C-alpha cells in the first residue's frame, strides 16, 4: 500500500510541495549511480522516494539498476514509499518498486 505523506501540511502550496519532493529525487539518483560501481550480485541503494529523512536501503542487481536508469523519470523506491500525488508505480518487485515521476523537475538535466 502506498505511503500517504503530508507534503502539503508543511505550509507549502500543493504544486510547490510537489516540486520540492520531485527535486529531492535526482540527488539520490546521483548518489546511487556512484554506489553501483561495487561488484556484487546485489547492491544496496538508497530509496529514491524523495521523502525528507528517508534512509531506507533497497537491494538491486546491476541489471535491475540499469533497467530503472534507462528511463530518466523513473526511480527505485522501497515498497510502500509511493507518493501518488507526484508519481505512478510502474513496476512492483519483492524488494523494490519502480515509480515514474509526473514532474519534469524529477528528470536529470
C-alpha positions as CSV (number, residue, x, y, z in Angstrom):
1,X,0.0,0.0,0.0
2,X,1.4,3.4,-0.9
3,X,2.6,5.6,1.9
4,X,0.5,8.7,2.4
5,X,2.8,11.6,3.1
6,X,1.5,15.0,4.1
7,X,3.7,17.1,1.9
8,X,1.2,19.9,1.8
9,X,0.8,20.3,5.6
10,X,4.3,21.9,5.9
11,X,3.0,25.3,4.8
12,X,3.8,24.9,1.1
13,X,1.3,25.2,-1.7
14,X,0.2,22.0,-3.4
15,X,2.3,22.5,-6.6
16,X,5.3,23.9,-4.7
17,X,5.4,21.0,-2.3
18,X,5.2,18.5,-5.2
19,X,8.1,20.2,-7.0
20,X,10.2,20.2,-3.8
21,X,9.8,16.5,-3.4
22,X,10.5,15.9,-7.1
23,X,13.7,17.9,-6.8
24,X,14.8,15.7,-3.9
25,X,14.8,12.5,-6.0
26,X,17.6,13.3,-8.6
27,X,20.4,13.9,-5.9
28,X,19.5,10.4,-4.6
29,X,19.8,9.0,-8.1
30,X,23.3,10.6,-8.4
31,X,24.3,9.0,-5.1
32,X,23.1,5.6,-6.2
33,X,24.8,5.9,-9.5
34,X,28.1,6.3,-7.6
35,X,27.3,3.3,-5.4
36,X,26.7,1.0,-8.3
37,X,30.4,0.6,-9.0
38,X,30.7,-2.1,-6.4
39,X,30.9,-5.6,-8.0
40,X,28.3,-7.8,-6.3
41,X,25.2,-9.8,-7.1
42,X,23.0,-7.2,-5.3
43,X,24.0,-3.7,-4.4
44,X,22.4,-1.6,-1.6
45,X,21.0,1.7,-2.8
46,X,19.2,4.5,-1.0
47,X,15.5,4.6,-1.5
48,X,14.8,7.4,-4.1
49,X,11.3,8.2,-2.8
50,X,12.2,11.9,-2.3
51,X,10.7,12.0,1.2
52,X,12.8,14.1,3.6
53,X,14.6,11.9,6.1
54,X,14.1,8.6,4.3
55,X,17.2,6.4,4.7
56,X,15.8,3.1,3.7
57,X,18.1,0.8,1.7
58,X,16.9,-1.4,-1.1
59,X,18.8,-4.2,-2.9
60,X,19.0,-4.2,-6.7
61,X,21.2,-6.3,-9.1
62,X,23.2,-4.3,-11.6
63,X,20.8,-5.3,-14.3
64,X,17.8,-4.1,-12.3
65,X,19.5,-0.8,-11.6
66,X,20.3,-0.3,-15.3
67,X,16.7,-1.0,-16.2
68,X,15.4,1.7,-13.9
69,X,18.1,4.2,-15.2
70,X,17.0,3.5,-18.8
71,X,14.1,5.9,-18.2
72,X,15.0,9.4,-17.0
73,X,11.9,9.9,-14.8
74,X,11.9,6.5,-13.1
75,X,13.2,5.9,-9.6
76,X,13.7,2.8,-7.5
77,X,12.0,3.1,-4.1
78,X,11.2,1.0,-1.1
79,X,7.8,-0.8,-1.2
80,X,5.1,1.5,0.3
81,X,7.0,4.7,-0.3
82,X,5.0,5.8,-3.3
83,X,3.7,9.4,-3.3
84,X,0.7,9.2,-5.6
85,X,0.5,12.9,-6.0
86,X,3.8,13.1,-7.8
87,X,4.5,9.7,-9.3
88,X,2.9,6.5,-10.6
89,X,4.1,3.0,-9.7
90,X,5.1,1.2,-13.0
91,X,6.7,-2.0,-11.6
92,X,6.3,-3.9,-8.4
93,X,9.1,-6.3,-7.2
94,X,9.6,-8.1,-3.9
95,X,12.5,-5.8,-2.9
96,X,11.6,-2.5,-4.5
97,X,9.1,-0.6,-6.6
98,X,9.8,1.5,-9.7
99,X,7.9,4.7,-10.0
100,X,7.7,7.3,-12.8
101,X,7.5,10.9,-11.7
102,X,5.0,13.2,-13.3
103,X,7.0,16.4,-13.0
104,X,9.8,17.2,-15.4
105,X,11.8,18.5,-12.5
106,X,12.5,14.9,-11.5
107,X,14.4,14.3,-14.7
108,X,18.2,14.8,-14.6
109,X,19.2,17.7,-16.7
